Amino acid sequence: MRPIPTLSREILAWRAGFRYVAGVDEAGRGPLAGPVVAAAVVLDPHRGAPWWSELRDSKVLSALARQRLARLLREEAAVGVGIASPEQIDALGIVDATRLAMRTALRALPRPVQFALVDGLALRDASTPHEPITHGDACCLSIAAASIVAKVERDRIMLDYHRAYPCYGFARNKGYGTPQHLQALAAFGPCELHRRSFAPVRSCLEEGPAP
């Protein structure tokens, strides 16, 4: 049985004197194309809502559930979003580009965060005190909330990209290396959204598109 995310980590931070505590997560580290998107979400303990009990790691929710919860979070919580482009991913590497997107998401919140709970990564050079939590999206409520916002925002971006580059099927694969995406990559070569530092894209550049 999958764990249900709770507010236990947030409560520890609140008891330590931090009042504005954000959960931070990302979407899109693995795809061959598109940005990595991070979100930071602050849940107000004084404005708890029944739908908080529905918050889960975005990967276990349906698209419709994610969209509904992301809308509620944007309406009733503090939300910041950060994006690292394919060019930044190629220049920095995916891990440091993810850190960049997370720091940007924290800065995009309405006011400075006092403490951050981060899914998996320590944020180097971050001015915000923070705690990396392994599998935080599964056990920490505000990180689960951030995972939902990040996933919905990235899916929206990839749907927009599909309209510009329909041959790659971004609406379906969201830039991940599905068989259909790899076939399109071999047939048409990479577009400007592909991450050239990722092995399948790099191999395609070296070999050239299929005749």
PAKOLTOR-653087 format. One record per residue (C-alpha): residue in three letters; x, y, z. Coordinates in steps of 0.05 Angstrom, whole numbers, plus 32768, in hexadecimal, padded with zeros to 4 digits. Last residue first. Layout:
{"ALA", {X, Y, Z}};
...
***
This chain:
{"PRO", {814C, 80AA, 7C7B}};
{"ALA", {814D, 80A5, 7CC7}};
{"PRO", {8161, 80E5, 7CEB}};
{"GLY", {81AB, 80F1, 7CF9}};
{"GLU", {81DA, 80BF, 7D1A}};
{"GLU", {81FE, 80EE, 7D4A}};
{"LEU", {81C0, 8118, 7D57}};
{"CYS", {8197, 80D9, 7D63}};
{"SER", {81CA, 80BF, 7D93}};
{"ARG", {81C8, 8101, 7DBA}};
{"VAL", {817C, 80FD, 7DBD}};
{"PRO", {817D, 80B6, 7DD7}};
{"ALA", {81B6, 80C6, 7E08}};
{"PHE", {819B, 8105, 7E29}};
{"SER", {81CA, 8141, 7E21}};
{"ARG", {81A2, 815B, 7DE5}};
{"ARG", {8163, 8165, 7E0D}};
{"HIS", {812D, 816C, 7DD9}};
{"LEU", {8103, 81AB, 7DD6}};
{"GLU", {8128, 81C9, 7D9A}};
{"CYS", {8113, 818E, 7D6F}};
{"PRO", {8136, 814B, 7D6A}};
{"GLY", {813A, 8120, 7D2B}};
{"PHE", {80FD, 8113, 7D00}};
{"ALA", {80FC, 80C7, 7CF7}};
{"ALA", {8128, 80B2, 7D31}};
{"LEU", {8106, 80E2, 7D61}};
{"ALA", {80C2, 80CC, 7D47}};
{"GLN", {80D4, 8083, 7D56}};
{"LEU", {80EF, 8096, 7D9A}};
{"HIS", {80AE, 80BB, 7DAA}};
{"GLN", {8085, 807F, 7D94}};
{"PRO", {80AE, 804F, 7DBE}};
{"THR", {80A6, 807D, 7DFB}};
{"GLY", {80E1, 80A8, 7E0F}};
{"TYR", {80BC, 80DB, 7E39}};
{"GLY", {80AC, 811F, 7E1A}};
{"LYS", {8065, 8125, 7E35}};
{"ASN", {8056, 80E1, 7E14}};
{"ARG", {800F, 80EE, 7DFD}};
{"ALA", {800B, 8138, 7DF0}};
{"PHE", {8055, 8136, 7DDC}};
{"GLY", {8045, 810A, 7DA0}};
{"TYR", {8087, 8118, 7D7C}};
{"CYS", {8067, 812B, 7D39}};
{"PRO", {803A, 8160, 7D59}};
{"TYR", {8072, 8193, 7D63}};
{"ALA", {8051, 81D7, 7D6D}};
{"ARG", {800F, 81BC, 7D87}};
{"HIS", {8035, 8188, 7DB0}};
{"TYR", {805C, 81BF, 7DD1}};
{"ASP", {801C, 81DB, 7DEF}};
{"LEU", {800B, 8196, 7E09}};
{"MET", {8052, 8192, 7E26}};
{"ILE", {8047, 81D3, 7E4C}};
{"ARG", {8005, 81BB, 7E69}};
{"ASP", {8025, 8179, 7E7E}};
{"ARG", {805C, 81A1, 7EA1}};
{"GLU", {802A, 81CB, 7EC7}};
{"VAL", {8001, 818F, 7EDC}};
{"LYS", {803E, 8169, 7EF3}};
{"ALA", {805B, 81A4, 7F1A}};
{"VAL", {8019, 81B3, 7F3D}};
{"ILE", {800F, 816A, 7F51}};
{"SER", {8057, 8160, 7F6A}};
{"ALA", {8051, 81A0, 7F93}};
{"ALA", {8013, 8185, 7FB7}};
{"ALA", {8038, 8144, 7FC5}};
{"ILE", {8071, 816E, 7FE1}};
{"SER", {803F, 8193, 800D}};
{"LEU", {8022, 8151, 8027}};
{"CYS", {8063, 812C, 8036}};
{"CYS", {8064, 80E0, 8031}};
{"ALA", {805F, 80CD, 7FE7}};
{"ASP", {807A, 810E, 7FC9}};
{"GLY", {80B3, 810B, 7FFB}};
{"HIS", {80CE, 80CC, 7FDD}};
{"THR", {8111, 80DD, 7FFD}};
{"ILE", {810B, 811F, 8023}};
{"PRO", {813B, 8159, 8019}};
{"GLU", {8136, 818B, 8052}};
{"HIS", {813A, 81D6, 8047}};
{"PRO", {8153, 8219, 8060}};
{"THR", {8149, 824A, 8027}};
{"SER", {8186, 826E, 800B}};
{"ALA", {8190, 8237, 7FD8}};
{"ASP", {81D8, 822E, 7FC0}};
{"ARG", {81CE, 81E3, 7FBA}};
{"LEU", {8187, 81CB, 7FC0}};
{"ALA", {818A, 8186, 7FE0}};
{"LEU", {815F, 8158, 7FB6}};
{"GLY", {812E, 8121, 7FC5}};
{"ASP", {80EB, 8145, 7FC8}};
{"VAL", {80F7, 8186, 7FEB}};
{"LEU", {80D9, 819F, 802C}};
{"ALA", {80E6, 81E9, 8030}};
{"PHE", {80EE, 821A, 806A}};
{"GLN", {80E3, 8264, 8075}};
{"VAL", {80C8, 8272, 802F}};
{"PRO", {80CB, 82B8, 8015}};
{"ARG", {8089, 82D6, 7FFE}};
{"PRO", {8058, 82CC, 7FC4}};
{"LEU", {807D, 828E, 7FAC}};
{"ALA", {80A6, 8296, 7F6C}};
{"ARG", {80E8, 8293, 7F92}};
{"LEU", {80D8, 824C, 7FA8}};
{"ALA", {80C8, 8238, 7F61}};
{"THR", {8109, 8255, 7F48}};
{"ARG", {8130, 822D, 7F7C}};
{"MET", {810C, 81EF, 7F64}};
{"ALA", {8119, 81FD, 7F1B}};
{"LEU", {8163, 8208, 7F29}};
{"ARG", {8167, 81C7, 7F52}};
{"THR", {8148, 81A2, 7F17}};
{"ALA", {817B, 81C1, 7EE9}};
{"ASP", {81B1, 81A9, 7F19}};
{"VAL", {8196, 8162, 7F15}};
{"ILE", {8189, 8162, 7ECA}};
{"GLY", {81CE, 817A, 7EB5}};
{"LEU", {81E1, 81C3, 7EB5}};
{"ALA", {81E9, 81D5, 7E6B}};
{"ASP", {81BB, 81A0, 7E4E}};
{"ILE", {8186, 81AC, 7E83}};
{"GLN", {818C, 81F7, 7E79}};
{"GLU", {8181, 81EE, 7E2E}};
{"PRO", {8145, 81C0, 7E3B}};
{"SER", {8128, 81F8, 7E66}};
{"ALA", {8125, 81FA, 7EB2}};
{"ILE", {80E2, 8210, 7ECD}};
{"GLY", {80CB, 822A, 7F11}};
{"VAL", {8085, 822E, 7F2E}};
{"GLY", {806D, 824E, 7F6E}};
{"VAL", {802C, 823F, 7F93}};
{"ALA", {800C, 825A, 7FD2}};
{"ALA", {7FCD, 8233, 7FE2}};
{"GLU", {7F82, 823D, 7FD6}};
{"GLU", {7F78, 824C, 7F8C}};
{"ARG", {7FB9, 822F, 7F70}};
{"LEU", {7FB0, 81F1, 7F9C}};
{"LEU", {7F68, 81E9, 7F86}};
{"ARG", {7F7B, 81EC, 7F3D}};
{"ALA", {7FB4, 81BA, 7F48}};
{"LEU", {7F82, 818C, 7F6B}};
{"ARG", {7F52, 818C, 7F31}};
{"GLN", {7F89, 8183, 7EFD}};
{"ARG", {7FA9, 814A, 7F24}};
{"ALA", {7F66, 8126, 7F2D}};
{"LEU", {7F58, 812C, 7EE2}};
{"ALA", {7F9D, 8112, 7ED0}};
{"SER", {7F93, 80D6, 7EFE}};
{"LEU", {7FBC, 80D3, 7F3E}};
{"VAL", {7FF3, 80A2, 7F51}};
{"LYS", {802B, 80C9, 7F2E}};
{"SER", {8016, 810A, 7F4E}};
{"ASP", {802C, 80F2, 7F93}};
{"ARG", {7FEC, 80FB, 7FBC}};
{"LEU", {7FBD, 8132, 7FD2}};
{"GLU", {7F76, 8118, 7FDC}};
{"SER", {7F76, 8126, 8028}};
{"TRP", {7F84, 816F, 8018}};
{"TRP", {7F3F, 8170, 7FF9}};
{"PRO", {7F20, 817A, 803E}};
{"ALA", {7F42, 81BE, 8044}};
{"GLY", {7F75, 81DA, 8074}};
{"ARG", {7F76, 8226, 8079}};
{"HIS", {7F9B, 8231, 80BB}};
{"PRO", {7FD2, 81FF, 80A9}};
{"ASP", {7FE0, 8227, 806A}};
{"LEU", {7FFE, 81F9, 8035}};
{"VAL", {8039, 8218, 8011}};
{"VAL", {8048, 81FA, 7FCC}};
{"ALA", {8088, 81FD, 7FA4}};
{"ALA", {8087, 81E2, 7F5D}};
{"ALA", {80BC, 81CA, 7F2E}};
{"VAL", {80BA, 81C0, 7EE2}};
{"VAL", {80F0, 819D, 7EB9}};
{"PRO", {80EB, 81B5, 7E72}};
{"GLY", {80DB, 8191, 7E32}};
{"ALA", {80F8, 8154, 7E0F}};
{"LEU", {811A, 8112, 7E20}};
{"PRO", {80F1, 8108, 7E5F}};
{"GLY", {810E, 80F2, 7EA2}};
{"ARG", {8111, 812F, 7ECE}};
{"GLY", {80CC, 8147, 7EBB}};
{"ALA", {80A5, 815A, 7EF9}};
{"GLU", {80C1, 817A, 7F37}};
{"ASP", {80B5, 8180, 7F82}};
{"VAL", {80B6, 81B4, 7FB9}};
{"GLY", {808D, 81B8, 7FFA}};
{"ALA", {808D, 81FD, 801A}};
{"VAL", {808C, 8213, 8062}};
{"TYR", {8078, 825A, 8077}};
{"ARG", {8072, 8256, 80C3}};
{"PHE", {80B7, 823C, 80D8}};
{"GLY", {80BD, 823C, 8123}};
{"ALA", {80D5, 81F5, 8130}};
{"ARG", {808D, 81E1, 813D}};
{"TRP", {807B, 81F7, 80F7}};
{"ALA", {80B4, 81CD, 80DB}};
{"LEU", {809F, 8190, 8102}};
{"ILE", {8057, 819B, 80EB}};
{"GLU", {806E, 819F, 80A2}};
{"ARG", {8091, 815D, 80A8}};
{"SER", {8054, 813B, 80C7}};
{"LEU", {8022, 815A, 8096}};
{"THR", {8011, 8117, 8077}};
{"PRO", {8019, 80F2, 8034}};
{"ILE", {7FF6, 80AF, 8030}};
{"PRO", {8025, 8075, 8028}};
{"ARG", {801A, 8045, 7FEE}};
{"MET", {8000, 8000, 8000}};
***
